[in-house]
Amino acid sequence: MDFRLLGGSGFKVPVLSLGTGSFGGSNDFYKAFGSNGVAAATRMVDISLEAGMNMFDTADLYSGGLAEEILGHAIKGRRDDVIISTKAMFRIGAGPNDVGSSRYHLIRAIDGSLRRLQTDFIDIFQLHAFDALTPLEETLGVLDDLVRAGKIRYVGCSNFSGWQLMKALGLAKQHGLSRFVAHQAYYSLVGRDFEWELMPLAIDQKVGTLVWSPLGWGRLTGKIRRGEPLPEVSRLRTRQVADAGPPIDDDYLYRVVDALDEVAKETGKTVPQIALNWLMQRPTVASVIIGARTEEQLRDNLGAVGWALTPEQVAKLDAASKPKLPYPYFFNETFQQERIPPIVG
């Protein structure tokens, strides 16, 4: 397993990490991802560690905290061998302060995560989304306090826009507070919006990218193709889950899948392995968070490491997945050769 520095920090993370969305299945939404209990989750942690993948990503939101609780049991007795990444911001209770990035909520959320995970500290803590009601100075201040208290090692964010992330970085520098070293963002071969603004920002500011849903919300599993019904077991069969994910045009999806099938024939690798390997070659990507309902899926995803797509294969996938750019990005692309260096193909 390859390890990479996380943004501008000196902390190394594995290029693949395991998401825990399939741990728990406390309601219909999360059941669509899986309902793995302690025994199944422990087995997945075993397989991950055997492969050298020692980072596990979770959140207090996942199955109402049950995913964190199950992960805590699964890693019990080997805390020093693993990296824990978790998140908070979304509503976790009925009270007026059970949501957001206020000092009140974040302290309670961190203490709750520590209790459920059965640990004294969290390696990487991320704001799960941007809170427009809480001043960033308050949020960054409490995160810095939690770092100094030893409850958090590194801080980051998730699902921020470019201006939100840049504002947070600027305020942290201005006030000498702990700086975001990670941004957990959606990025896939069928979701390349990340490249427009967030990737150039991450390069310039040295923010490492932790990629969620690298298989396009379950669309790049190799089981979804033009003219064929959805597989019997798929999160996309649950309307609530399908609607919550990123919108993807069918013609665009099938064009990318066709290119993946071509590369699969050339390499002898599976469609998910190729999609994951493509991501691992992108700028700023520190770790790709894989999700697995079964041991078979986990082992297949782990097969994405230890080899690399050729430049020609990357170019083929780039061309098939190239999105239409909105303003001002299409305008800037016209002048790339003159004053704006291209970031990716």
C-alpha positions as CSV (number, residue, x, y, z in Angstrom):
1,M,0.0,0.0,0.0
2,D,1.4,3.4,-1.0
3,F,1.3,6.2,1.6
4,R,1.1,9.9,0.8
5,L,1.6,13.1,2.8
6,L,-1.7,14.7,3.7
7,G,-1.7,18.1,2.2
8,G,1.0,20.4,3.6
9,S,1.3,18.3,6.8
10,G,3.9,15.7,7.7
11,F,1.3,13.1,8.2
12,K,1.1,10.1,5.8
13,V,-2.1,8.3,4.9
14,P,-2.7,5.2,2.7
15,V,-3.8,5.9,-0.9
16,L,-6.9,3.8,-0.2
17,S,-9.0,4.0,2.9
18,L,-12.2,2.2,4.0
19,G,-15.4,4.1,4.4
20,T,-17.9,2.9,7.0
21,G,-21.2,3.8,5.4
22,S,-22.0,0.1,5.2
23,F,-21.6,-0.3,9.0
24,G,-24.9,-0.3,10.9
25,G,-27.7,0.2,8.4
26,S,-29.9,1.8,11.0
27,N,-32.5,3.1,8.5
28,D,-33.6,2.6,4.9
29,F,-31.2,5.1,3.6
30,Y,-28.1,3.4,5.2
31,K,-29.4,-0.1,4.6
32,A,-28.9,0.7,0.9
33,F,-25.2,0.9,1.6
34,G,-25.1,-2.2,3.8
35,S,-25.9,-3.4,7.3
36,N,-22.6,-4.8,8.5
37,G,-22.5,-5.5,12.2
38,V,-19.5,-5.8,14.5
39,A,-18.5,-9.3,13.2
40,A,-18.6,-8.3,9.5
41,A,-17.0,-4.9,10.2
42,T,-14.2,-6.6,12.2
43,R,-13.6,-9.0,9.3
44,M,-13.3,-6.0,6.9
45,V,-10.9,-4.2,9.2
46,D,-8.8,-7.5,9.3
47,I,-8.7,-7.7,5.5
48,S,-7.9,-4.0,5.2
49,L,-5.0,-4.2,7.6
50,E,-3.6,-7.3,6.0
51,A,-3.5,-5.3,2.7
52,G,-1.8,-2.3,4.5
53,M,-4.9,-0.1,4.3
54,N,-5.1,1.2,7.9
55,M,-7.3,4.3,7.6
56,F,-11.0,4.2,8.3
57,D,-13.4,7.0,7.5
58,T,-16.7,7.5,9.4
59,A,-19.0,10.3,10.7
60,D,-21.4,10.8,13.6
61,L,-24.2,11.1,10.9
62,Y,-23.7,7.5,9.6
63,S,-26.5,5.4,10.9
64,G,-27.0,7.9,13.8
65,G,-23.6,7.2,15.3
66,L,-23.9,3.4,15.0
67,A,-21.2,3.3,12.3
68,E,-18.7,4.9,14.7
69,E,-19.7,2.6,17.5
70,I,-19.2,-0.5,15.3
71,L,-15.9,0.8,14.1
72,G,-14.8,1.3,17.7
73,H,-15.5,-2.4,18.5
74,A,-13.8,-3.5,15.2
75,I,-10.5,-1.8,16.0
76,K,-10.5,-2.5,19.7
77,G,-7.1,-3.6,20.9
78,R,-5.3,-2.2,17.8
79,R,-5.9,1.6,18.1
80,D,-2.2,2.3,17.5
81,D,-2.3,0.4,14.2
82,V,-5.1,2.5,12.6
83,I,-5.9,6.0,11.5
84,I,-9.4,7.3,12.3
85,S,-11.1,10.0,10.2
86,T,-14.5,11.2,11.3
87,K,-16.8,14.2,10.6
88,A,-19.6,16.2,12.3
89,M,-21.8,19.2,11.5
90,F,-25.2,17.7,10.4
91,R,-28.1,17.4,12.8
92,I,-27.9,14.5,15.3
93,G,-30.7,15.4,17.7
94,A,-33.9,17.4,18.0
95,G,-32.4,20.3,20.0
96,P,-31.8,23.7,18.5
97,N,-28.0,23.3,19.0
98,D,-27.7,19.6,17.8
99,V,-26.5,20.8,14.4
100,G,-23.9,23.1,13.0
101,S,-20.3,24.1,13.6
102,S,-20.7,26.2,16.8
103,R,-18.4,25.8,19.8
104,Y,-21.3,24.1,21.7
105,H,-22.1,21.6,19.1
106,L,-18.6,20.6,18.0
107,I,-17.4,20.0,21.5
108,R,-20.4,17.7,22.2
109,A,-20.0,16.0,18.8
110,I,-16.3,15.3,19.3
111,D,-16.9,14.0,22.8
112,G,-19.6,11.8,21.4
113,S,-17.4,10.4,18.6
114,L,-14.6,9.7,21.1
115,R,-17.0,7.8,23.3
116,R,-18.5,5.7,20.4
117,L,-15.1,5.0,18.9
118,Q,-13.6,4.1,22.3
119,T,-10.5,6.2,21.8
120,D,-8.8,9.3,23.4
121,F,-8.2,11.1,20.1
122,I,-9.2,11.4,16.5
123,D,-6.5,11.5,13.8
124,I,-8.4,13.5,11.2
125,F,-11.5,15.5,12.1
126,Q,-13.5,17.2,9.3
127,L,-16.4,19.6,9.2
128,H,-19.0,17.5,7.3
129,A,-20.3,20.6,5.5
130,F,-20.2,24.4,5.7
131,D,-22.3,26.1,8.4
132,A,-23.3,29.5,7.1
133,L,-24.8,30.6,10.5
134,T,-21.7,30.2,12.7
135,P,-18.8,32.6,12.2
136,L,-15.8,30.8,10.9
137,E,-13.7,32.4,13.6
138,E,-15.7,30.6,16.2
139,T,-15.5,27.3,14.4
140,L,-11.7,27.5,13.7
141,G,-11.2,28.6,17.3
142,V,-12.8,25.6,18.9
143,L,-11.1,23.2,16.4
144,D,-7.8,24.7,17.4
145,D,-8.7,24.3,21.1
146,L,-9.5,20.7,20.5
147,V,-6.2,20.1,18.7
148,R,-4.3,21.7,21.7
149,A,-6.3,19.6,24.1
150,G,-5.1,16.5,22.2
151,K,-8.6,15.3,21.2
152,I,-7.8,15.9,17.5
153,R,-4.6,15.6,15.6
154,Y,-5.4,17.2,12.2
155,V,-8.4,19.2,11.0
156,G,-10.1,19.4,7.6
157,C,-13.4,20.0,5.9
158,S,-15.8,18.2,3.6
159,N,-18.1,19.5,0.8
160,F,-16.8,23.1,1.0
161,S,-16.9,25.4,-2.1
162,G,-13.8,27.1,-3.2
163,W,-14.5,30.4,-1.5
164,Q,-15.5,28.7,1.8
165,L,-12.3,26.7,1.9
166,M,-10.1,29.7,1.0
167,K,-11.8,31.9,3.6
168,A,-11.1,29.3,6.3
169,L,-7.5,28.9,5.3
170,G,-7.1,32.7,5.3
171,L,-8.6,33.1,8.7
172,A,-6.5,30.3,10.2
173,K,-3.3,32.0,8.9
174,Q,-4.5,35.4,10.1
175,H,-5.2,34.2,13.7
176,G,-2.5,31.5,14.0
177,L,-5.0,28.7,14.2
178,S,-4.8,25.0,13.2
179,R,-5.1,24.9,9.4
180,F,-7.2,22.6,7.3
181,V,-4.9,20.0,5.7
182,A,-7.6,17.9,4.1
183,H,-10.8,18.4,2.1
184,Q,-13.0,15.4,1.7
185,A,-14.7,15.9,-1.6
186,Y,-16.8,14.1,-4.2
187,Y,-14.6,13.2,-7.2
188,S,-15.0,10.4,-9.8
189,L,-14.6,9.7,-13.5
190,V,-18.3,10.8,-13.9
191,G,-18.0,13.7,-11.4
192,R,-15.1,15.9,-12.3
193,D,-16.5,19.3,-11.1
194,F,-13.8,19.1,-8.4
195,E,-11.2,20.0,-11.0
196,W,-12.7,23.4,-11.9
197,E,-11.8,25.3,-8.7
198,L,-11.2,23.0,-5.7
199,M,-8.2,21.2,-7.3
200,P,-6.3,24.3,-8.3
201,L,-7.0,25.7,-4.8
202,A,-5.8,22.5,-3.2
203,I,-2.6,22.6,-5.3
204,D,-1.9,26.2,-4.5
205,Q,-2.7,25.9,-0.7
206,K,-1.4,22.4,-0.2
207,V,-4.7,20.8,0.9
208,G,-4.9,17.0,0.5
209,T,-8.0,15.5,-1.1
210,L,-9.8,12.6,0.5
211,V,-12.2,11.4,-2.2
212,W,-15.6,10.2,-1.3
213,S,-17.8,8.1,-3.6
214,P,-15.0,7.4,-6.1
215,L,-17.3,5.1,-8.1
216,G,-19.8,7.8,-8.9
217,W,-22.4,6.9,-6.3
218,G,-22.4,3.2,-7.3
219,R,-22.5,3.8,-11.0
220,L,-19.0,2.6,-11.9
221,T,-19.2,-0.9,-10.4
222,G,-19.1,-2.5,-13.8
223,K,-22.7,-3.7,-13.4
224,I,-24.5,-0.7,-14.9
225,R,-24.4,-0.6,-18.7
226,R,-26.5,0.8,-21.5
227,G,-29.8,-1.0,-22.1
228,E,-29.5,-3.2,-19.0
229,P,-31.6,-3.1,-15.8
230,L,-30.0,-2.1,-12.5
231,P,-28.5,-5.0,-10.6
232,E,-30.7,-6.6,-8.0
233,V,-28.5,-5.2,-5.2
234,S,-27.7,-1.5,-5.8
235,R,-28.0,1.6,-3.7
236,L,-29.6,3.2,-6.8
237,R,-32.7,1.0,-6.4
238,T,-33.5,3.1,-3.3
239,R,-35.1,6.3,-4.6
240,Q,-34.1,8.3,-1.6
241,V,-30.5,7.3,-1.9
242,A,-30.4,7.8,-5.7
243,D,-31.8,11.3,-5.4
244,A,-29.3,12.2,-2.6
245,G,-26.3,11.4,-4.8
246,P,-24.7,13.5,-7.6
247,P,-26.9,13.8,-10.7
248,I,-25.3,12.1,-13.7
249,D,-26.6,12.2,-17.3
250,D,-27.1,8.6,-18.6
251,D,-25.5,9.2,-22.0
252,Y,-22.4,10.7,-20.3
253,L,-22.3,7.7,-17.9
254,Y,-22.5,5.1,-20.6
255,R,-19.8,6.9,-22.7
256,V,-17.4,6.7,-19.7
257,V,-18.4,3.1,-19.0
258,D,-17.6,2.2,-22.6
259,A,-14.1,3.7,-22.2
260,L,-13.7,1.8,-18.9
261,D,-14.7,-1.5,-20.6
262,E,-12.1,-0.9,-23.3
263,V,-9.3,-0.3,-20.8
264,A,-10.5,-3.3,-18.8
265,K,-9.9,-5.5,-21.8
266,E,-6.4,-4.0,-22.3
267,T,-5.4,-4.4,-18.6
268,G,-7.3,-7.4,-17.4
269,K,-8.5,-5.3,-14.5
270,T,-12.1,-4.7,-13.3
271,V,-14.0,-1.5,-14.0
272,P,-13.9,-0.4,-10.4
273,Q,-10.2,-1.0,-10.2
274,I,-9.6,1.1,-13.2
275,A,-11.8,3.9,-12.0
276,L,-10.0,3.9,-8.6
277,N,-6.5,3.8,-10.2
278,W,-7.4,6.8,-12.4
279,L,-8.2,8.8,-9.3
280,M,-5.0,7.8,-7.6
281,Q,-3.1,9.5,-10.4
282,R,-4.9,12.9,-10.1
283,P,-3.2,15.9,-8.5
284,T,-3.8,16.5,-4.7
285,V,-5.5,13.1,-4.1
286,A,-4.1,11.8,-0.9
287,S,-6.5,8.9,-0.3
288,V,-9.5,7.4,-2.1
289,I,-12.2,6.2,0.3
290,I,-13.7,3.0,-0.9
291,G,-17.0,1.6,0.3
292,A,-17.8,-2.1,0.5
293,R,-20.9,-4.0,1.3
294,T,-19.1,-7.4,1.1
295,E,-15.7,-8.9,1.5
296,E,-15.7,-9.6,-2.2
297,Q,-16.2,-6.0,-3.1
298,L,-13.5,-4.9,-0.6
299,R,-10.9,-7.3,-2.1
300,D,-11.7,-6.2,-5.6
301,N,-11.3,-2.5,-4.7
302,L,-8.0,-3.3,-3.0
303,G,-6.8,-4.6,-6.4
304,A,-6.7,-1.0,-7.6
305,V,-3.2,-0.6,-6.0
306,G,0.2,-2.0,-7.1
307,W,-0.1,-1.0,-10.8
308,A,-0.7,2.0,-12.9
309,L,-2.7,2.9,-16.0
310,T,-0.5,4.0,-19.0
311,P,-0.6,7.6,-20.1
312,E,-2.5,6.5,-23.2
313,Q,-5.2,4.8,-21.1
314,V,-5.4,7.8,-18.8
315,A,-5.9,10.0,-21.9
316,K,-8.6,7.7,-23.2
317,L,-10.5,8.0,-19.9
318,D,-9.9,11.7,-19.7
319,A,-11.4,12.2,-23.2
320,A,-14.5,10.1,-22.5
321,S,-15.2,11.8,-19.2
322,K,-14.3,15.4,-20.0
323,P,-17.2,17.6,-18.8
324,K,-18.6,20.7,-20.3
325,L,-17.2,23.6,-18.4
326,P,-19.4,26.5,-17.0
327,Y,-18.3,30.1,-16.9
328,P,-15.7,31.3,-16.1
329,Y,-13.9,28.0,-16.5
330,F,-14.5,27.6,-20.3
331,F,-13.3,31.1,-20.8
332,N,-10.2,30.5,-18.8
333,E,-9.5,27.3,-20.7
334,T,-9.2,29.3,-23.9
335,F,-6.2,31.1,-22.4
336,Q,-4.6,28.1,-20.6
337,Q,-1.6,28.1,-22.9
338,E,-0.9,31.8,-22.4
339,R,-1.3,32.5,-18.7
340,I,-3.1,29.7,-16.9
341,P,-1.2,26.4,-16.7
342,P,-3.5,23.3,-17.3
343,I,-4.0,21.2,-14.1
344,V,-5.3,18.0,-15.7
345,G,-6.0,16.6,-19.0
